[in-house]
Amino acid sequence: MLIPIMDGFESIKQIRTSEICPGVAIIALSASVLEVARYKSLSAGANDFLPKPLKTEDLFLKIIAIPKKREVQNSLVLGNT
């Protein structure tokens, strides 16, 4: 039996469609210096993106920013400005 190989983008999509943890925050991490990696990560459903090498301060700032980003996104969806 072959086990399908999943890249990070597909992993994000699977997590987003899962009923187990639909609201989990995802911060993608990549060694790619190309903007396409950021775009593909966010398009797949990541909340944010960080390039490698990982700086713990940058990760911390992304983590604390997620609730505020969700608040803004919800306001836009609901039409509240």
Rosetta blueprint (number, residue, H / E / L):
1 M L
2 L L
3 I L
4 P L
5 I L
6 M L
7 D L
8 G H
9 F H
10 E H
11 S H
12 I H
13 K H
14 Q H
15 I H
16 R H
17 T H
18 S L
19 E L
20 I L
21 C L
22 P L
23 G L
24 V L
25 A L
26 I L
27 I E
28 A E
29 L E
30 S E
31 A L
32 S L
33 V L
34 L L
35 E H
36 V H
37 A H
38 R H
39 Y H
40 K H
41 S H
42 L H
43 S H
44 A H
45 G L
46 A L
47 N L
48 D E
49 F E
50 L E
51 P E
52 K L
53 P L
54 L L
55 K L
56 T H
57 E H
58 D H
59 L H
60 F H
61 L H
62 K H
63 I H
64 I H
65 A H
66 I H
67 P H
68 K H
69 K H
70 R H
71 E H
72 V H
73 Q H
74 N H
75 S H
76 L H
77 V H
78 L H
79 G L
80 N L
81 T L
